[in-house]
Amino acid sequence: MNILKTRKCAAVLAVCAAVALYATAAWRVEQLRQTPRNLSTCNLEHCVPHTASLSALR
């Protein structure tokens, strides 16, 4: 009886963890979706170029 209770508790915890991970991912996607487009993209005056050399940064 005790092992059955432990397995049931472990199954409930696993389902809760999976639901929590899904909810967190859905929340992050929704936050990114609501971000204004100009903040989510990289404008040249706001970004550091990824291919810049040290001499170009002077």
CHARMM-style PDB file with segment names, atoms N, HN, CA, C and O in Angstrom:
ATOM      1  N   MET     1       0.821  -1.194   0.000  1.00  0.00      PROA
ATOM      2  CA  MET     1       0.000   0.000   0.000  1.00  0.00      PROA
ATOM      3  C   MET     1       0.863   1.255   0.000  1.00  0.00      PROA
ATOM      4  O   MET     1       0.529   2.251  -0.642  1.00  0.00      PROA
ATOM      5  N   ASN     2       1.969   1.199   0.720  1.00  0.00      PROA
ATOM      6  HN  ASN     2       2.242   0.390   1.242  1.00  0.00      PROA
ATOM      7  CA  ASN     2       2.840   2.367   0.836  1.00  0.00      PROA
ATOM      8  C   ASN     2       3.537   2.682  -0.485  1.00  0.00      PROA
ATOM      9  O   ASN     2       3.731   3.852  -0.817  1.00  0.00      PROA
ATOM     10  N   ILE     3       3.919   1.643  -1.249  1.00  0.00      PROA
ATOM     11  HN  ILE     3       3.762   0.693  -0.980  1.00  0.00      PROA
ATOM     12  CA  ILE     3       4.584   1.854  -2.536  1.00  0.00      PROA
ATOM     13  C   ILE     3       3.612   2.457  -3.540  1.00  0.00      PROA
ATOM     14  O   ILE     3       3.992   3.313  -4.337  1.00  0.00      PROA
ATOM     15  N   LEU     4       2.362   2.014  -3.503  1.00  0.00      PROA
ATOM     16  HN  LEU     4       2.053   1.318  -2.855  1.00  0.00      PROA
ATOM     17  CA  LEU     4       1.347   2.567  -4.400  1.00  0.00      PROA
ATOM     18  C   LEU     4       1.132   4.054  -4.126  1.00  0.00      PROA
ATOM     19  O   LEU     4       0.976   4.850  -5.052  1.00  0.00      PROA
ATOM     20  N   LYS     5       1.126   4.417  -2.846  1.00  0.00      PROA
ATOM     21  HN  LYS     5       1.254   3.770  -2.094  1.00  0.00      PROA
ATOM     22  CA  LYS     5       0.969   5.820  -2.464  1.00  0.00      PROA
ATOM     23  C   LYS     5       2.164   6.641  -2.942  1.00  0.00      PROA
ATOM     24  O   LYS     5       1.995   7.769  -3.405  1.00  0.00      PROA
ATOM     25  N   THR     6       3.360   6.089  -2.836  1.00  0.00      PROA
ATOM     26  HN  THR     6       3.498   5.172  -2.460  1.00  0.00      PROA
ATOM     27  CA  THR     6       4.566   6.788  -3.275  1.00  0.00      PROA
ATOM     28  C   THR     6       4.566   6.976  -4.786  1.00  0.00      PROA
ATOM     29  O   THR     6       4.915   8.049  -5.278  1.00  0.00      PROA
ATOM     30  N   ARG     7       4.177   5.945  -5.526  1.00  0.00      PROA
ATOM     31  HN  ARG     7       3.894   5.073  -5.127  1.00  0.00      PROA
ATOM     32  CA  ARG     7       4.127   6.056  -6.988  1.00  0.00      PROA
ATOM     33  C   ARG     7       3.076   7.065  -7.436  1.00  0.00      PROA
ATOM     34  O   ARG     7       3.294   7.824  -8.380  1.00  0.00      PROA
ATOM     35  N   LYS     8       1.950   7.064  -6.760  1.00  0.00      PROA
ATOM     36  HN  LYS     8       1.774   6.447  -5.994  1.00  0.00      PROA
ATOM     37  CA  LYS     8       0.893   8.020  -7.104  1.00  0.00      PROA
ATOM     38  C   LYS     8       1.374   9.450  -6.837  1.00  0.00      PROA
ATOM     39  O   LYS     8       1.134  10.348  -7.644  1.00  0.00      PROA
ATOM     40  N   CYS     9       2.037   9.654  -5.730  1.00  0.00      PROA
ATOM     41  HN  CYS     9       2.232   8.924  -5.074  1.00  0.00      PROA
ATOM     42  CA  CYS     9       2.569  10.974  -5.391  1.00  0.00      PROA
ATOM     43  C   CYS     9       3.637  11.394  -6.401  1.00  0.00      PROA
ATOM     44  O   CYS     9       3.676  12.554  -6.813  1.00  0.00      PROA
ATOM     45  N   ALA    10       4.496  10.467  -6.799  1.00  0.00      PROA
ATOM     46  HN  ALA    10       4.465   9.526  -6.465  1.00  0.00      PROA
ATOM     47  CA  ALA    10       5.529  10.776  -7.792  1.00  0.00      PROA
ATOM     48  C   ALA    10       4.906  11.114  -9.140  1.00  0.00      PROA
ATOM     49  O   ALA    10       5.382  12.013  -9.833  1.00  0.00      PROA
ATOM     50  N   ALA    11       3.853  10.406  -9.517  1.00  0.00      PROA
ATOM     51  HN  ALA    11       3.466   9.675  -8.954  1.00  0.00      PROA
ATOM     52  CA  ALA    11       3.177  10.691 -10.785  1.00  0.00      PROA
ATOM     53  C   ALA    11       2.520  12.067 -10.751  1.00  0.00      PROA
ATOM     54  O   ALA    11       2.580  12.806 -11.733  1.00  0.00      PROA
ATOM     55  N   VAL    12       1.900  12.412  -9.640  1.00  0.00      PROA
ATOM     56  HN  VAL    12       1.851  11.811  -8.842  1.00  0.00      PROA
ATOM     57  CA  VAL    12       1.269  13.729  -9.504  1.00  0.00      PROA
ATOM     58  C   VAL    12       2.330  14.824  -9.566  1.00  0.00      PROA
ATOM     59  O   VAL    12       2.124  15.844 -10.224  1.00  0.00      PROA
ATOM     60  N   LEU    13       3.442  14.630  -8.902  1.00  0.00      PROA
ATOM     61  HN  LEU    13       3.609  13.802  -8.367  1.00  0.00      PROA
ATOM     62  CA  LEU    13       4.520  15.621  -8.937  1.00  0.00      PROA
ATOM     63  C   LEU    13       5.105  15.767 -10.338  1.00  0.00      PROA
ATOM     64  O   LEU    13       5.431  16.877 -10.759  1.00  0.00      PROA
ATOM     65  N   ALA    14       5.241  14.663 -11.060  1.00  0.00      PROA
ATOM     66  HN  ALA    14       4.977  13.761 -10.718  1.00  0.00      PROA
ATOM     67  CA  ALA    14       5.767  14.728 -12.427  1.00  0.00      PROA
ATOM     68  C   ALA    14       4.812  15.487 -13.340  1.00  0.00      PROA
ATOM     69  O   ALA    14       5.251  16.287 -14.166  1.00  0.00      PROA
ATOM     70  N   VAL    15       3.523  15.246 -13.200  1.00  0.00      PROA
ATOM     71  HN  VAL    15       3.167  14.596 -12.528  1.00  0.00      PROA
ATOM     72  CA  VAL    15       2.537  15.965 -14.015  1.00  0.00      PROA
ATOM     73  C   VAL    15       2.549  17.445 -13.660  1.00  0.00      PROA
ATOM     74  O   VAL    15       2.486  18.294 -14.550  1.00  0.00      PROA
ATOM     75  N   CYS    16       2.627  17.761 -12.385  1.00  0.00      PROA
ATOM     76  HN  CYS    16       2.677  17.071 -11.663  1.00  0.00      PROA
ATOM     77  CA  CYS    16       2.684  19.171 -11.965  1.00  0.00      PROA
ATOM     78  C   CYS    16       3.936  19.854 -12.502  1.00  0.00      PROA
ATOM     79  O   CYS    16       3.873  21.012 -12.913  1.00  0.00      PROA
ATOM     80  N   ALA    17       5.060  19.166 -12.506  1.00  0.00      PROA
ATOM     81  HN  ALA    17       5.111  18.225 -12.172  1.00  0.00      PROA
ATOM     82  CA  ALA    17       6.289  19.747 -13.039  1.00  0.00      PROA
ATOM     83  C   ALA    17       6.172  19.989 -14.539  1.00  0.00      PROA
ATOM     84  O   ALA    17       6.623  21.021 -15.037  1.00  0.00      PROA
ATOM     85  N   ALA    18       5.575  19.052 -15.260  1.00  0.00      PROA
ATOM     86  HN  ALA    18       5.209  18.214 -14.856  1.00  0.00      PROA
ATOM     87  CA  ALA    18       5.397  19.227 -16.704  1.00  0.00      PROA
ATOM     88  C   ALA    18       4.459  20.393 -17.003  1.00  0.00      PROA
ATOM     89  O   ALA    18       4.711  21.171 -17.924  1.00  0.00      PROA
ATOM     90  N   VAL    19       3.390  20.518 -16.238  1.00  0.00      PROA
ATOM     91  HN  VAL    19       3.186  19.886 -15.490  1.00  0.00      PROA
ATOM     92  CA  VAL    19       2.456  21.634 -16.426  1.00  0.00      PROA
ATOM     93  C   VAL    19       3.142  22.957 -16.099  1.00  0.00      PROA
ATOM     94  O   VAL    19       2.926  23.952 -16.791  1.00  0.00      PROA
ATOM     95  N   ALA    20       3.957  22.979 -15.062  1.00  0.00      PROA
ATOM     96  HN  ALA    20       4.132  22.171 -14.500  1.00  0.00      PROA
ATOM     97  CA  ALA    20       4.670  24.202 -14.697  1.00  0.00      PROA
ATOM     98  C   ALA    20       5.657  24.608 -15.786  1.00  0.00      PROA
ATOM     99  O   ALA    20       5.777  25.793 -16.096  1.00  0.00      PROA
ATOM    100  N   LEU    21       6.363  23.648 -16.368  1.00  0.00      PROA
ATOM    101  HN  LEU    21       6.266  22.685 -16.117  1.00  0.00      PROA
ATOM    102  CA  LEU    21       7.290  23.961 -17.456  1.00  0.00      PROA
ATOM    103  C   LEU    21       6.552  24.496 -18.673  1.00  0.00      PROA
ATOM    104  O   LEU    21       7.002  25.450 -19.308  1.00  0.00      PROA
ATOM    105  N   TYR    22       5.426  23.886 -18.998  1.00  0.00      PROA
ATOM    106  HN  TYR    22       5.060  23.111 -18.482  1.00  0.00      PROA
ATOM    107  CA  TYR    22       4.629  24.347 -20.135  1.00  0.00      PROA
ATOM    108  C   TYR    22       4.093  25.755 -19.886  1.00  0.00      PROA
ATOM    109  O   TYR    22       4.123  26.602 -20.779  1.00  0.00      PROA
ATOM    110  N   ALA    23       3.608  25.999 -18.683  1.00  0.00      PROA
ATOM    111  HN  ALA    23       3.584  25.311 -17.958  1.00  0.00      PROA
ATOM    112  CA  ALA    23       3.067  27.320 -18.360  1.00  0.00      PROA
ATOM    113  C   ALA    23       4.156  28.383 -18.401  1.00  0.00      PROA
ATOM    114  O   ALA    23       3.912  29.499 -18.859  1.00  0.00      PROA
ATOM    115  N   THR    24       5.345  28.054 -17.932  1.00  0.00      PROA
ATOM    116  HN  THR    24       5.544  27.147 -17.560  1.00  0.00      PROA
ATOM    117  CA  THR    24       6.452  29.005 -17.976  1.00  0.00      PROA
ATOM    118  C   THR    24       6.834  29.321 -19.413  1.00  0.00      PROA
ATOM    119  O   THR    24       7.065  30.481 -19.753  1.00  0.00      PROA
ATOM    120  N   ALA    25       6.903  28.309 -20.249  1.00  0.00      PROA
ATOM    121  HN  ALA    25       6.716  27.366 -19.972  1.00  0.00      PROA
ATOM    122  CA  ALA    25       7.243  28.537 -21.660  1.00  0.00      PROA
ATOM    123  C   ALA    25       6.163  29.361 -22.354  1.00  0.00      PROA
ATOM    124  O   ALA    25       6.476  30.251 -23.145  1.00  0.00      PROA
ATOM    125  N   ALA    26       4.907  29.074 -22.066  1.00  0.00      PROA
ATOM    126  HN  ALA    26       4.653  28.351 -21.423  1.00  0.00      PROA
ATOM    127  CA  ALA    26       3.817  29.841 -22.674  1.00  0.00      PROA
ATOM    128  C   ALA    26       3.847  31.289 -22.208  1.00  0.00      PROA
ATOM    129  O   ALA    26       3.579  32.198 -22.994  1.00  0.00      PROA
ATOM    130  N   TRP    27       4.168  31.511 -20.944  1.00  0.00      PROA
ATOM    131  HN  TRP    27       4.386  30.773 -20.306  1.00  0.00      PROA
ATOM    132  CA  TRP    27       4.260  32.872 -20.416  1.00  0.00      PROA
ATOM    133  C   TRP    27       5.391  33.641 -21.090  1.00  0.00      PROA
ATOM    134  O   TRP    27       5.226  34.809 -21.442  1.00  0.00      PROA
ATOM    135  N   ARG    28       6.547  32.984 -21.271  1.00  0.00      PROA
ATOM    136  HN  ARG    28       6.681  32.035 -20.985  1.00  0.00      PROA
ATOM    137  CA  ARG    28       7.678  33.650 -21.933  1.00  0.00      PROA
ATOM    138  C   ARG    28       7.343  34.002 -23.372  1.00  0.00      PROA
ATOM    139  O   ARG    28       7.686  35.090 -23.835  1.00  0.00      PROA
ATOM    140  N   VAL    29       6.682  33.107 -24.083  1.00  0.00      PROA
ATOM    141  HN  VAL    29       6.403  32.224 -23.707  1.00  0.00      PROA
ATOM    142  CA  VAL    29       6.294  33.381 -25.469  1.00  0.00      PROA
ATOM    143  C   VAL    29       5.321  34.553 -25.517  1.00  0.00      PROA
ATOM    144  O   VAL    29       5.417  35.408 -26.398  1.00  0.00      PROA
ATOM    145  N   GLU    30       4.398  34.593 -24.584  1.00  0.00      PROA
ATOM    146  HN  GLU    30       4.320  33.898 -23.868  1.00  0.00      PROA
ATOM    147  CA  GLU    30       3.430  35.694 -24.556  1.00  0.00      PROA
ATOM    148  C   GLU    30       4.122  37.019 -24.244  1.00  0.00      PROA
ATOM    149  O   GLU    30       3.770  38.051 -24.815  1.00  0.00      PROA
ATOM    150  N   GLN    31       5.095  36.996 -23.351  1.00  0.00      PROA
ATOM    151  HN  GLN    31       5.381  36.158 -22.887  1.00  0.00      PROA
ATOM    152  CA  GLN    31       5.840  38.221 -23.045  1.00  0.00      PROA
ATOM    153  C   GLN    31       6.614  38.703 -24.262  1.00  0.00      PROA
ATOM    154  O   GLN    31       6.647  39.902 -24.538  1.00  0.00      PROA
ATOM    155  N   LEU    32       7.235  37.787 -24.992  1.00  0.00      PROA
ATOM    156  HN  LEU    32       7.208  36.812 -24.768  1.00  0.00      PROA
ATOM    157  CA  LEU    32       7.965  38.169 -26.202  1.00  0.00      PROA
ATOM    158  C   LEU    32       7.022  38.658 -27.288  1.00  0.00      PROA
ATOM    159  O   LEU    32       7.375  39.551 -28.057  1.00  0.00      PROA
ATOM    160  N   ARG    33       5.828  38.085 -27.359  1.00  0.00      PROA
ATOM    161  HN  ARG    33       5.542  37.359 -26.734  1.00  0.00      PROA
ATOM    162  CA  ARG    33       4.865  38.496 -28.372  1.00  0.00      PROA
ATOM    163  C   ARG    33       4.362  39.908 -28.115  1.00  0.00      PROA
ATOM    164  O   ARG    33       4.078  40.648 -29.056  1.00  0.00      PROA
ATOM    165  N   GLN    34       4.250  40.285 -26.843  1.00  0.00      PROA
ATOM    166  HN  GLN    34       4.481  39.683 -26.078  1.00  0.00      PROA
ATOM    167  CA  GLN    34       3.735  41.603 -26.506  1.00  0.00      PROA
ATOM    168  C   GLN    34       4.807  42.687 -26.514  1.00  0.00      PROA
ATOM    169  O   GLN    34       4.488  43.867 -26.370  1.00  0.00      PROA
ATOM    170  N   THR    35       6.064  42.309 -26.679  1.00  0.00      PROA
ATOM    171  HN  THR    35       6.323  41.350 -26.796  1.00  0.00      PROA
ATOM    172  CA  THR    35       7.144  43.284 -26.732  1.00  0.00      PROA
ATOM    173  C   THR    35       6.993  44.122 -27.992  1.00  0.00      PROA
ATOM    174  O   THR    35       6.768  43.578 -29.072  1.00  0.00      PROA
ATOM    175  N   PRO    36       7.115  45.448 -27.866  1.00  0.00      PROA
ATOM    176  CA  PRO    36       7.052  46.274 -29.078  1.00  0.00      PROA
ATOM    177  C   PRO    36       8.121  45.862 -30.081  1.00  0.00      PROA
ATOM    178  O   PRO    36       9.230  45.483 -29.706  1.00  0.00      PROA
ATOM    179  N   ARG    37       7.776  45.942 -31.345  1.00  0.00      PROA
ATOM    180  HN  ARG    37       6.875  46.250 -31.650  1.00  0.00      PROA
ATOM    181  CA  ARG    37       8.658  45.443 -32.400  1.00  0.00      PROA
ATOM    182  C   ARG    37       9.991  46.184 -32.421  1.00  0.00      PROA
ATOM    183  O   ARG    37      11.025  45.570 -32.687  1.00  0.00      PROA
ATOM    184  N   ASN    38       9.994  47.475 -32.151  1.00  0.00      PROA
ATOM    185  HN  ASN    38       9.154  47.974 -31.935  1.00  0.00      PROA
ATOM    186  CA  ASN    38      11.250  48.220 -32.215  1.00  0.00      PROA
ATOM    187  C   ASN    38      12.187  47.859 -31.067  1.00  0.00      PROA
ATOM    188  O   ASN    38      13.394  48.069 -31.183  1.00  0.00      PROA
ATOM    189  N   LEU    39      11.674  47.329 -29.970  1.00  0.00      PROA
ATOM    190  HN  LEU    39      10.693  47.159 -29.875  1.00  0.00      PROA
ATOM    191  CA  LEU    39      12.545  46.905 -28.882  1.00  0.00      PROA
ATOM    192  C   LEU    39      13.081  45.495 -29.091  1.00  0.00      PROA
ATOM    193  O   LEU    39      14.145  45.150 -28.577  1.00  0.00      PROA
ATOM    194  N   SER    40      12.356  44.692 -29.833  1.00  0.00      PROA
ATOM    195  HN  SER    40      11.492  44.973 -30.250  1.00  0.00      PROA
ATOM    196  CA  SER    40      12.788  43.313 -30.025  1.00  0.00      PROA
ATOM    197  C   SER    40      13.753  43.160 -31.192  1.00  0.00      PROA
ATOM    198  O   SER    40      14.422  42.133 -31.305  1.00  0.00      PROA
ATOM    199  N   THR    41      13.836  44.161 -32.063  1.00  0.00      PROA
ATOM    200  HN  THR    41      13.292  44.995 -31.972  1.00  0.00      PROA
ATOM    201  CA  THR    41      14.780  44.104 -33.170  1.00  0.00      PROA
ATOM    202  C   THR    41      15.972  44.992 -32.864  1.00  0.00      PROA
ATOM    203  O   THR    41      15.931  45.820 -31.953  1.00  0.00      PROA
ATOM    204  N   CYS    42      17.007  44.815 -33.615  1.00  0.00      PROA
ATOM    205  HN  CYS    42      17.040  44.143 -34.355  1.00  0.00      PROA
ATOM    206  CA  CYS    42      18.254  45.534 -33.377  1.00  0.00      PROA
ATOM    207  C   CYS    42      18.400  46.650 -34.408  1.00  0.00      PROA
ATOM    208  O   CYS    42      18.623  46.385 -35.589  1.00  0.00      PROA
ATOM    209  N   ASN    43      18.276  47.880 -33.964  1.00  0.00      PROA
ATOM    210  HN  ASN    43      18.094  48.095 -33.004  1.00  0.00      PROA
ATOM    211  CA  ASN    43      18.544  49.018 -34.837  1.00  0.00      PROA
ATOM    212  C   ASN    43      20.038  49.311 -34.811  1.00  0.00      PROA
ATOM    213  O   ASN    43      20.702  49.069 -33.804  1.00  0.00      PROA
ATOM    214  N   LEU    44      20.560  49.822 -35.899  1.00  0.00      PROA
ATOM    215  HN  LEU    44      20.020  50.018 -36.718  1.00  0.00      PROA
ATOM    216  CA  LEU    44      22.008  50.017 -35.990  1.00  0.00      PROA
ATOM    217  C   LEU    44      22.532  50.992 -34.947  1.00  0.00      PROA
ATOM    218  O   LEU    44      23.647  50.816 -34.456  1.00  0.00      PROA
ATOM    219  N   GLU    45      21.770  52.002 -34.601  1.00  0.00      PROA
ATOM    220  HN  GLU    45      20.864  52.145 -35.000  1.00  0.00      PROA
ATOM    221  CA  GLU    45      22.269  52.974 -33.633  1.00  0.00      PROA
ATOM    222  C   GLU    45      22.212  52.457 -32.198  1.00  0.00      PROA
ATOM    223  O   GLU    45      22.830  53.043 -31.309  1.00  0.00      PROA
ATOM    224  N   HSD    46      21.481  51.370 -31.960  1.00  0.00      PROA
ATOM    225  HN  HSD    46      20.979  50.894 -32.682  1.00  0.00      PROA
ATOM    226  CA  HSD    46      21.361  50.833 -30.610  1.00  0.00      PROA
ATOM    227  C   HSD    46      22.184  49.569 -30.391  1.00  0.00      PROA
ATOM    228  O   HSD    46      22.281  49.089 -29.262  1.00  0.00      PROA
ATOM    229  N   CYS    47      22.771  49.026 -31.438  1.00  0.00      PROA
ATOM    230  HN  CYS    47      22.693  49.415 -32.355  1.00  0.00      PROA
ATOM    231  CA  CYS    47      23.428  47.728 -31.319  1.00  0.00      PROA
ATOM    232  C   CYS    47      24.931  47.835 -31.512  1.00  0.00      PROA
ATOM    233  O   CYS    47      25.433  48.710 -32.218  1.00  0.00      PROA
ATOM    234  N   VAL    48      25.620  46.930 -30.869  1.00  0.00      PROA
ATOM    235  HN  VAL    48      25.213  46.219 -30.295  1.00  0.00      PROA
ATOM    236  CA  VAL    48      27.044  46.764 -31.111  1.00  0.00      PROA
ATOM    237  C   VAL    48      27.174  45.761 -32.239  1.00  0.00      PROA
ATOM    238  O   VAL    48      26.604  44.673 -32.153  1.00  0.00      PROA
ATOM    239  N   PRO    49      27.904  46.089 -33.294  1.00  0.00      PROA
ATOM    240  CA  PRO    49      28.044  45.126 -34.390  1.00  0.00      PROA
ATOM    241  C   PRO    49      28.775  43.872 -33.918  1.00  0.00      PROA
ATOM    242  O   PRO    49      29.731  43.948 -33.147  1.00  0.00      PROA
ATOM    243  N   HSD    50      28.317  42.739 -34.387  1.00  0.00      PROA
ATOM    244  HN  HSD    50      27.541  42.677 -35.014  1.00  0.00      PROA
ATOM    245  CA  HSD    50      28.904  41.469 -33.963  1.00  0.00      PROA
ATOM    246  C   HSD    50      30.206  41.169 -34.690  1.00  0.00      PROA
ATOM    247  O   HSD    50      30.969  40.310 -34.248  1.00  0.00      PROA
ATOM    248  N   THR    51      30.475  41.854 -35.790  1.00  0.00      PROA
ATOM    249  HN  THR    51      29.855  42.551 -36.149  1.00  0.00      PROA
ATOM    250  CA  THR    51      31.685  41.580 -36.555  1.00  0.00      PROA
ATOM    251  C   THR    51      32.716  42.692 -36.386  1.00  0.00      PROA
ATOM    252  O   THR    51      33.638  42.800 -37.194  1.00  0.00      PROA
ATOM    253  N   ALA    52      32.576  43.511 -35.362  1.00  0.00      PROA
ATOM    254  HN  ALA    52      31.827  43.424 -34.705  1.00  0.00      PROA
ATOM    255  CA  ALA    52      33.482  44.645 -35.182  1.00  0.00      PROA
ATOM    256  C   ALA    52      34.845  44.165 -34.694  1.00  0.00      PROA
ATOM    257  O   ALA    52      34.950  43.257 -33.869  1.00  0.00      PROA
ATOM    258  N   SER    53      35.870  44.795 -35.223  1.00  0.00      PROA
ATOM    259  HN  SER    53      35.784  45.533 -35.893  1.00  0.00      PROA
ATOM    260  CA  SER    53      37.221  44.528 -34.739  1.00  0.00      PROA
ATOM    261  C   SER    53      37.568  45.572 -33.688  1.00  0.00      PROA
ATOM    262  O   SER    53      36.831  46.541 -33.502  1.00  0.00      PROA
ATOM    263  N   LEU    54      38.679  45.376 -33.007  1.00  0.00      PROA
ATOM    264  HN  LEU    54      39.277  44.589 -33.158  1.00  0.00      PROA
ATOM    265  CA  LEU    54      39.067  46.325 -31.967  1.00  0.00      PROA
ATOM    266  C   LEU    54      39.382  47.701 -32.547  1.00  0.00      PROA
ATOM    267  O   LEU    54      39.111  48.711 -31.898  1.00  0.00      PROA
ATOM    268  N   SER    55      39.943  47.764 -33.740  1.00  0.00      PROA
ATOM    269  HN  SER    55      40.164  46.943 -34.266  1.00  0.00      PROA
ATOM    270  CA  SER    55      40.253  49.058 -34.335  1.00  0.00      PROA
ATOM    271  C   SER    55      38.983  49.805 -34.740  1.00  0.00      PROA
ATOM    272  O   SER    55      38.979  51.035 -34.766  1.00  0.00      PROA
ATOM    273  N   ALA    56      37.923  49.094 -35.050  1.00  0.00      PROA
ATOM    274  HN  ALA    56      37.926  48.095 -35.028  1.00  0.00      PROA
ATOM    275  CA  ALA    56      36.675  49.748 -35.423  1.00  0.00      PROA
ATOM    276  C   ALA    56      35.954  50.319 -34.205  1.00  0.00      PROA
ATOM    277  O   ALA    56      35.104  51.198 -34.351  1.00  0.00      PROA
ATOM    278  N   LEU    57      36.276  49.842 -33.024  1.00  0.00      PROA
ATOM    279  HN  LEU    57      36.967  49.128 -32.905  1.00  0.00      PROA
ATOM    280  CA  LEU    57      35.616  50.324 -31.821  1.00  0.00      PROA
ATOM    281  C   LEU    57      36.216  51.623 -31.298  1.00  0.00      PROA
ATOM    282  O   LEU    57      35.616  52.256 -30.430  1.00  0.00      PROA
ATOM    283  N   ARG    58      37.379  52.045 -31.795  1.00  0.00      PROA
ATOM    284  HN  ARG    58      37.867  51.531 -32.501  1.00  0.00      PROA
ATOM    285  CA  ARG    58      38.032  53.269 -31.305  1.00  0.00      PROA
ATOM    286  C   ARG    58      37.333  54.508 -31.718  1.00  0.00      PROA
ATOM    287  OT1 ARG    58      37.772  55.606 -31.377  1.00  0.00      PROA
TER     288      ARG     58
END
